[in-house]
């Protein structure tokens, strides 16, 4: 497996474009849609995060195990991994069994998602729409489309895990860019035709279909199809028993993360006007875009880090993590400062009805987002050990965050401030320092590594090859 700086550059570009495609739509969204509809869109976006919870960690677990298989292991384990086979040969029986298990599992997960959205999701939306001043029929149409797209997207999610697990980073990101271009084009046309929130939701269908078709063709090369055809495949139970424990832990971790990041929207929408929820959602979305871009260097190398774990090459992992951390800090705070000083002016220029949260609240949001980004990257490095040490603290933190938000909104006048203050208090208490510290211990990072790190970012930006 070879991951070069071109892969990093493509990952950065694709992540930026995926985020920017929505950001490029923001001027149209904020100009053509009233604040209440923007608030409803914010809730819809939070629903998509809830849907991602149904993956329950299987995507990253499968991706990591696909990496192990292409690294030459002949057996999948619940924790750790076996030594690679001679010459790192791929066990196609194991690979075929893993792919079959993914298809079997995701079909059932997608059906569960569709049922959940059609019942509990519809009930929740009916409560929100009681005080909605916009077109309710349009809102319900958008909701129906969102339910169907969410289920199909989850059913075909395993294609992403296959591409990333095999180390096909550049190609997978090129697929994302093309799909996002089509998404953006369709969304703009439909928004200009006055379709509002329906335009945004319906255009996602184009993205999902194109991305999945191209991913399938990319992964299943002629040679791979031939090898899989002659493979007998291993037991589905064998694969799922190896993947399930860590997937369960990652799923619990994801639940904690969603409670921390998204409970503010769901709880806040019951206490605050949709216009304030729109401001919160816009601010959080912009900061999350920044937090998705900043750690790209480390995230791109996750498959290689997993391979290095199998080979015992800790020095290479240490180099990637230290360099990537420095790059992420610089990128995040540079972007956050620019948003703080120029964000409101940019919104004024496009005549947006929705504004960012006030300056002091924005600073709280910036701190929360940075801490989540930093310990999230550290957690990703720890996951490459095929262990999940943070699943219990994550769910505890998520529950604590939701409770604090409820307390702040019910018994204080903090309002929007409480939506950011609650996760900040909880993160600082444990997760924000614990997992970076564990990585430092695991990789034996010394002060000397910090000085070496200063040279890395320069070569990263000037020596793409």
C-alpha positions in Angstrom: 0.0 0.0 0.0 1.4 3.4 -1.0 -0.1 6.6 0.2 1.7 9.7 -1.1 1.3 13.4 -0.6 -0.8 13.5 -3.7 -3.3 11.4 -1.8 -3.2 13.9 1.0 -3.7 16.8 -1.4 -6.6 15.0 -3.1 -8.1 14.2 0.3 -7.8 17.8 1.4 -9.3 19.0 -1.9 -12.2 16.5 -1.8 -13.0 17.3 1.8 -12.8 21.0 1.1 -15.0 20.6 -2.0 -17.5 18.4 -0.2 -17.8 21.1 2.5 -17.5 23.9 0.0 -20.2 22.5 -2.2 -22.6 23.3 0.7 -20.8 26.5 1.5 -21.1 27.6 -2.1 -24.8 26.9 -1.8 -25.1 29.0 1.3 -25.4 32.4 -0.5 -28.3 31.0 -2.5 -29.8 29.2 0.6 -29.5 32.2 2.8 -30.8 34.6 0.2 -33.6 32.5 -1.2 -34.8 30.7 1.9 -36.3 32.4 4.9 -34.6 32.0 8.3 -37.3 29.5 9.5 -36.6 27.2 6.5 -32.8 27.5 7.1 -33.6 26.4 10.7 -35.5 23.4 9.3 -32.6 22.6 7.0 -30.3 22.6 10.0 -32.6 20.1 11.7 -32.5 17.9 8.5 -28.7 18.0 8.5 -28.7 16.9 12.2 -31.0 14.0 11.2 -28.4 12.8 8.7 -25.9 12.7 11.5 -28.3 10.6 13.5 -28.7 8.3 10.6 -24.9 7.8 10.5 -25.2 6.4 14.0 -27.0 3.3 12.5 -23.7 2.4 10.9 -22.6 1.8 14.5 -19.0 1.8 13.7 -19.1 -1.0 11.1 -17.8 1.2 8.3 -14.5 2.1 10.0 -14.1 -1.4 11.5 -14.6 -3.0 8.0 -12.3 -0.5 6.4 -9.6 -1.2 8.9 -10.0 -5.0 8.5 -9.9 -4.6 4.7 -6.6 -2.9 5.2 -5.4 -5.8 7.3 -6.5 -8.3 4.6 -4.7 -6.3 1.8 -1.6 -6.2 4.2 -1.5 -10.0 4.1 -3.2 -11.2 7.3 -4.9 -14.6 7.0 -7.3 -14.2 9.9 -9.4 -11.4 11.4 -9.4 -10.9 15.2 -11.5 -9.1 17.7 -8.5 -7.3 19.0 -5.0 -6.8 17.5 -4.1 -8.7 14.3 -2.1 -11.7 13.1 1.3 -11.4 11.4 1.1 -11.0 7.6 1.5 -14.1 5.4 4.6 -14.7 3.4 5.2 -11.9 0.8 2.0 -10.2 2.1 -0.3 -12.2 -0.2 -4.0 -11.3 -0.1 -6.3 -14.1 1.2 -9.1 -13.8 -1.3 -11.3 -16.3 0.6 -11.2 -14.0 3.6 -11.7 -10.9 1.3 -14.7 -12.5 -0.4 -16.2 -13.4 3.0 -15.7 -9.9 4.3 -17.4 -8.3 1.3 -20.3 -10.6 1.5 -20.7 -9.9 5.2 -20.8 -6.2 4.5 -23.5 -6.5 2.0 -25.6 -8.7 4.3 -25.2 -6.4 7.2 -25.8 -3.1 5.5 -29.0 -4.3 3.9 -30.5 -4.9 7.3 -29.2 -1.7 8.8 -30.7 0.4 5.9 -34.1 -1.2 6.5 -33.9 -0.3 10.2 -33.0 3.3 9.3 -36.0 3.6 7.0 -38.3 2.3 9.7 -36.8 4.6 12.3 -37.2 7.7 10.1 -40.7 6.9 9.0 -41.9 6.5 12.6 -39.9 8.4 15.3 -38.5 10.9 12.8 -41.9 11.7 11.4 -43.3 12.1 14.9 -40.5 14.5 15.8 -40.9 16.6 12.6 -44.7 16.9 13.2 -43.9 18.6 16.5 -41.5 21.1 14.9 -43.9 21.9 12.1 -46.7 22.9 14.5 -45.2 26.4 14.7 -43.7 26.4 11.3 -44.6 29.4 9.1 -43.4 28.1 5.8 -44.8 25.7 3.3 -45.6 22.5 5.3 -46.3 20.4 2.2 -42.9 21.2 0.8 -41.3 20.4 4.2 -43.0 17.0 4.2 -42.0 16.3 0.6 -38.4 17.1 1.5 -38.6 14.8 4.5 -39.9 11.9 2.5 -37.1 12.2 0.0 -34.6 12.5 2.9 -35.8 9.2 4.4 -35.4 7.3 1.1 -32.0 8.8 0.3 -30.7 8.2 3.8 -31.6 4.5 3.7 -30.0 4.0 0.2 -26.9 5.9 1.2 -26.4 3.7 4.2 -27.1 0.5 2.3 -24.2 1.3 -0.2 -21.9 2.7 2.4 -19.6 -0.3 2.4 -18.2 0.8 -1.0 -16.4 3.7 0.8 -14.9 1.3 3.3 -13.6 -0.9 0.5 -11.9 1.9 -1.3 -10.3 3.4 1.8 -9.4 0.0 3.2 -7.5 -0.9 0.0 -5.6 2.4 0.2 -7.2 3.9 -3.0 -7.4 7.3 -1.4 -6.7 9.5 -4.4 -9.3 7.7 -6.6 -11.9 7.7 -3.9 -11.5 11.4 -3.4 -11.7 12.1 -7.2 -15.0 10.3 -7.2 -16.2 12.6 -4.4 -15.2 15.7 -6.3 -17.0 14.6 -9.4 -20.1 13.6 -7.5 -20.1 16.9 -5.6 -19.9 18.8 -8.8 -23.0 17.2 -10.0 -24.7 17.7 -6.6 -23.8 21.4 -6.7 -25.1 21.8 -10.3 -28.4 20.2 -9.7 -28.9 22.0 -6.4 -28.3 25.4 -7.9 -30.7 24.8 -10.8 -33.4 23.6 -8.4 -32.9 26.4 -5.9 -33.1 29.0 -8.6 -36.4 27.4 -9.7 -37.7 28.1 -6.2 -37.8 24.6 -4.9 -36.3 25.6 -1.6 -35.4 22.8 0.9 -36.6 20.2 -1.6 -33.9 21.2 -4.0 -31.1 20.6 -1.4 -32.4 17.2 -0.4 -33.3 15.9 -3.9 -29.9 16.9 -5.3 -28.3 14.6 -2.8 -29.7 11.6 -4.7 -27.5 12.5 -7.7 -24.4 12.5 -5.4 -25.2 9.1 -3.9 -26.0 7.4 -7.2 -22.9 8.7 -9.0 -20.5 8.1 -6.1 -21.6 4.6 -5.5 -21.5 3.5 -9.2 -18.0 4.9 -9.7 -16.8 3.4 -6.4 -18.0 -0.1 -7.4 -16.2 0.1 -10.8 -13.0 1.4 -9.2 -12.7 -1.2 -6.5 -13.7 -4.3 -8.5 -11.0 -4.3 -11.1 -10.9 -7.1 -13.7 -8.1 -8.9 -11.8 -9.9 -8.6 -8.4 -13.1 -9.9 -9.9 -11.3 -12.9 -11.3 -9.6 -13.7 -8.0 -12.8 -13.4 -6.1 -14.7 -15.5 -8.6 -12.4 -18.5 -7.9 -12.4 -17.9 -4.1 -14.7 -19.9 -1.9 -15.2 -17.3 0.7 -15.1 -17.7 4.5 -17.9 -17.9 7.0 -20.0 -14.7 7.4 -20.2 -15.5 11.1 -16.4 -15.6 11.3 -16.1 -12.2 9.8 -18.9 -10.6 11.9 -17.6 -12.1 15.1 -14.2 -10.5 14.5 -15.7 -7.1 13.5 -18.7 -6.8 15.7 -17.1 -6.1 19.2 -15.0 -3.1 18.0 -17.8 -1.9 15.8 -20.1 -1.9 18.8 -17.6 0.1 20.8 -17.1 2.6 17.9 -20.9 2.9 17.5 -21.3 3.7 21.2 -18.5 6.3 20.7 -20.3 7.7 17.7 -23.5 8.0 19.8 -21.5 10.0 22.4 -20.1 12.2 19.6 -23.6 12.9 18.2 -25.0 13.6 21.6 -22.2 16.1 22.1 -22.4 17.7 18.6 -26.1 17.4 17.7 -28.1 17.3 21.0 -27.9 21.1 21.0 -30.0 21.3 17.8 -32.6 18.8 18.9 -33.0 20.1 22.5 -32.4 23.8 21.5 -35.2 23.7 18.8 -37.6 23.0 21.7 -36.6 26.1 23.6 -35.2 28.6 21.2 -36.7 30.2 18.0 -35.8 28.6 14.7 -34.0 31.8 13.8 -31.5 31.3 16.6 -31.2 27.6 15.8 -30.4 28.7 12.2 -27.6 31.0 13.5 -26.2 28.2 15.7 -26.5 25.7 12.8 -24.7 28.0 10.4 -21.9 28.7 12.8 -21.5 25.1 13.7 -21.5 24.0 10.1 -18.7 26.5 9.2 -16.6 25.5 12.1 -17.2 21.8 11.4 -16.1 22.4 7.8 -12.9 23.8 9.1 -12.4 21.0 11.6 -12.9 18.5 8.7 -10.2 20.1 6.6 -7.5 20.8 9.2 -6.6 17.2 10.2 -6.6 15.9 6.6 -2.9 15.0 6.7 -3.4 12.5 9.6 -6.8 11.2 8.4 -5.5 10.4 4.9 -2.7 8.3 6.3 -5.0 6.2 8.6 -4.9 3.1 6.2 -1.1 3.4 6.1 -0.9 3.8 9.9 -3.0 0.6 10.2 -0.5 -1.2 7.9 2.4 0.1 9.9 0.8 -1.3 13.0 0.8 -4.8 11.4 4.5 -4.3 10.4 5.5 -2.8 13.8 6.7 0.5 12.2 6.0 2.8 15.1 8.5 5.4 14.0 6.6 6.0 10.8 3.3 6.4 12.7 5.0 8.9 15.1 6.2 10.9 12.2 2.8 11.1 10.6 1.0 12.0 13.8 3.4 14.7 15.0 3.6 16.4 11.6 -0.2 16.1 11.0 -1.0 17.6 14.4 1.1 20.7 13.8 -0.5 21.2 10.3 -4.0 20.8 11.8 -3.4 23.4 14.5 -2.1 26.0 12.1 -4.9 25.4 9.5 -7.7 25.5 12.1 -6.8 28.6 14.0 -5.9 30.5 10.8 -9.3 29.7 9.4 -11.2 30.4 12.6 -9.6 33.9 13.0 -10.6 34.8 9.4 -14.2 33.6 10.0 -14.3 35.6 13.3 -13.3 38.9 11.7 -14.8 38.5 8.2 -17.7 36.1 8.6 -20.4 38.7 9.3 -19.3 41.0 6.6 -19.4 38.1 4.1 -23.0 37.3 5.2 -24.0 41.0 4.8 -22.6 41.1 1.3 -24.8 38.2 0.2 -27.8 39.7 2.1 -28.3 36.7 4.3 -31.2 36.6 6.7 -29.2 34.2 8.9 -26.2 35.5 10.8 -23.4 34.0 12.8 -23.7 33.8 16.6 -22.3 36.7 18.6 -18.5 37.1 18.9 -18.1 35.7 22.5 -20.4 32.7 21.7 -18.4 32.1 18.5 -15.1 31.9 20.5 -16.7 29.2 22.7 -17.8 27.4 19.5 -14.3 27.7 18.1 -12.8 26.2 21.3 -15.2 23.3 21.4 -14.7 22.4 17.7 -10.9 22.5 18.0 -10.9 20.2 21.1 -13.2 17.8 19.4 -11.1 17.8 16.2 -7.9 17.3 18.2 -9.0 14.4 20.4 -10.9 12.9 17.4 -7.6 12.6 15.4 -5.9 11.1 18.4 -8.7 8.6 18.8 -8.3 7.6 15.1 -4.7 6.8 15.6 -5.5 4.6 18.6 -8.2 2.8 16.6 -5.5 1.5 14.2 -4.4 -0.8 17.1 -7.7 -2.6 16.5 -8.8 -1.5 20.0 -11.4 1.0 21.2 -10.4 2.4 24.6 -12.7 5.5 24.5 -16.2 4.1 23.9 -17.3 4.3 27.6 -16.0 7.9 28.2 -17.6 9.0 24.9 -21.1 7.9 25.7 -20.8 9.3 29.3 -19.6 12.6 27.8 -22.5 12.6 25.4 -25.1 12.1 28.1 -23.5 14.7 30.3 -23.5 17.2 27.4 -27.2 16.6 26.7 -28.1 17.0 30.4 -26.1 20.2 30.7 -27.7 21.7 27.6 -31.1 20.8 29.1 -30.2 22.4 32.4 -28.8 25.5 30.8 -31.9 26.0 28.6 -34.4 25.1 31.2 -33.0 26.9 34.3 -30.8 29.7 33.0 -30.9 32.5 30.5 -27.7 31.4 28.7 -29.5 30.7 25.5 -27.1 30.2 22.6 -24.1 30.4 24.9 -25.3 27.3 26.7 -25.3 25.3 23.5 -21.5 25.7 23.2 -20.6 26.0 26.9 -22.0 22.5 27.8 -19.8 20.5 25.5 -16.8 22.7 26.3 -17.1 21.9 30.0 -17.6 18.2 29.4 -14.7 17.9 26.9 -12.2 19.7 29.0 -13.1 17.4 32.0 -11.7 14.3 30.3 -11.6 13.5 26.6 -9.8 16.6 25.3 -6.6 15.7 27.2 -6.9 12.0 27.7 -6.6 10.6 24.1 -3.9 12.9 22.9 -2.0 12.0 26.0 -2.5 8.2 25.3 -1.2 8.7 21.8 1.9 10.5 23.1 2.5 7.5 25.4 1.8 4.9 22.8 4.1 6.4 20.1 6.7 7.5 22.7 6.7 11.1 21.4 9.6 13.1 22.8 10.5 16.8 22.7 13.0 16.1 19.9 10.1 15.0 17.7 8.5 18.4 18.1 11.5 20.1 16.6 11.5 17.7 13.7 7.9 18.4 13.2 8.6 22.0 12.3 10.3 20.9 9.1 7.5 18.6 8.0 4.8 21.1 7.2 7.1 23.1 5.0 8.0 20.1 2.9 4.3 19.0 2.8 3.3 22.3 1.2 6.3 22.6 -1.1 7.2 19.1 -2.1 4.1 17.3 -3.3 5.2 14.3 -5.3 
